[in-house]
Amino acid sequence: MKESAVNFENIFAKQGGIDRPRKQAITLITAVIIRYKYSRL
């Protein structure tokens, strides 16, 4: 489960990490939310 969460982070980072700082902030937040959900499961 932790591996897939890391994969999500990598995918999001590749999609819009360098695009805009706002997008980067959103991807960071979504990555944290995904990690939190996976850790609760």
GROMACS elastic network, one bead per residue, 0.5 to 0.9 nm:
[ bonds ]
;  ai    aj funct       b0    kb
    1     4     6  0.54141   500
    1     5     6  0.65442   500
    1     6     6  0.89434   500
    1    38     6  0.64560   500
    1    39     6  0.82848   500
    1    41     6  0.86935   500
    2     5     6  0.51339   500
    2     6     6  0.64086   500
    2     7     6  0.87375   500
    2    35     6  0.75395   500
    2    38     6  0.68820   500
    2    39     6  0.76750   500
    3     6     6  0.51542   500
    3     7     6  0.62597   500
    3     8     6  0.87562   500
    4     8     6  0.61935   500
    4     9     6  0.86608   500
    5     8     6  0.50705   500
    5     9     6  0.64066   500
    5    10     6  0.88030   500
    5    31     6  0.75166   500
    5    34     6  0.64366   500
    5    35     6  0.58612   500
    5    38     6  0.71648   500
    6     9     6  0.50312   500
    6    10     6  0.63032   500
    6    11     6  0.86892   500
    6    31     6  0.82671   500
    6    35     6  0.81112   500
    7    10     6  0.50653   500
    7    11     6  0.61554   500
    7    12     6  0.85928   500
    8    11     6  0.51299   500
    8    12     6  0.61296   500
    8    13     6  0.84873   500
    8    31     6  0.71119   500
    8    34     6  0.81203   500
    9    12     6  0.52079   500
    9    13     6  0.60243   500
    9    14     6  0.85826   500
    9    27     6  0.76267   500
    9    28     6  0.78579   500
    9    30     6  0.84055   500
    9    31     6  0.55064   500
    9    32     6  0.88169   500
    9    34     6  0.87036   500
   10    13     6  0.50474   500
   10    14     6  0.61330   500
   10    15     6  0.85775   500
   11    14     6  0.51964   500
   11    15     6  0.61418   500
   11    16     6  0.88739   500
   12    15     6  0.50612   500
   12    16     6  0.63121   500
   12    17     6  0.69207   500
   12    24     6  0.86829   500
   12    27     6  0.59965   500
   12    28     6  0.85257   500
   12    30     6  0.87648   500
   12    31     6  0.80054   500
   13    16     6  0.57447   500
   13    18     6  0.76804   500
   13    24     6  0.73794   500
   13    27     6  0.68729   500
   13    28     6  0.83655   500
   14    17     6  0.57908   500
   14    18     6  0.77817   500
   15    18     6  0.82455   500
   15    19     6  0.81756   500
   16    19     6  0.50041   500
   16    20     6  0.71121   500
   16    23     6  0.60677   500
   16    24     6  0.65238   500
   16    27     6  0.76655   500
   17    20     6  0.69913   500
   17    21     6  0.76977   500
   17    23     6  0.66907   500
   17    25     6  0.86544   500
   17    27     6  0.73778   500
   18    21     6  0.74632   500
   18    23     6  0.83571   500
   18    24     6  0.71813   500
   19    22     6  0.86229   500
   19    23     6  0.68616   500
   19    24     6  0.75779   500
   20    23     6  0.51927   500
   20    24     6  0.62396   500
   20    25     6  0.87131   500
   21    25     6  0.61814   500
   21    26     6  0.86665   500
   22    25     6  0.50973   500
   22    26     6  0.63152   500
   22    27     6  0.86790   500
   23    26     6  0.50209   500
   23    27     6  0.61168   500
   23    28     6  0.85313   500
   24    27     6  0.50871   500
   24    28     6  0.61156   500
   24    29     6  0.86141   500
   25    28     6  0.50760   500
   25    29     6  0.62102   500
   25    30     6  0.86436   500
   26    29     6  0.50879   500
   26    30     6  0.61207   500
   26    31     6  0.84783   500
   27    30     6  0.50699   500
   27    31     6  0.59670   500
   27    32     6  0.85273   500
   28    31     6  0.50507   500
   28    32     6  0.61988   500
   28    33     6  0.86526   500
   29    32     6  0.51078   500
   29    33     6  0.62045   500
   29    34     6  0.86329   500
   30    34     6  0.60687   500
   30    35     6  0.84813   500
   31    34     6  0.50895   500
   31    35     6  0.60626   500
   31    36     6  0.84956   500
   32    35     6  0.50521   500
   32    36     6  0.60432   500
   32    37     6  0.86074   500
   33    36     6  0.50307   500
   33    37     6  0.61808   500
   33    38     6  0.86153   500
   34    37     6  0.51489   500
   34    38     6  0.61572   500
   34    39     6  0.85274   500
   35    38     6  0.51239   500
   35    39     6  0.60015   500
   35    40     6  0.85767   500
   36    39     6  0.51043   500
   36    40     6  0.62070   500
   36    41     6  0.87153   500
   37    40     6  0.52064   500
   37    41     6  0.63665   500
   38    41     6  0.51118   500
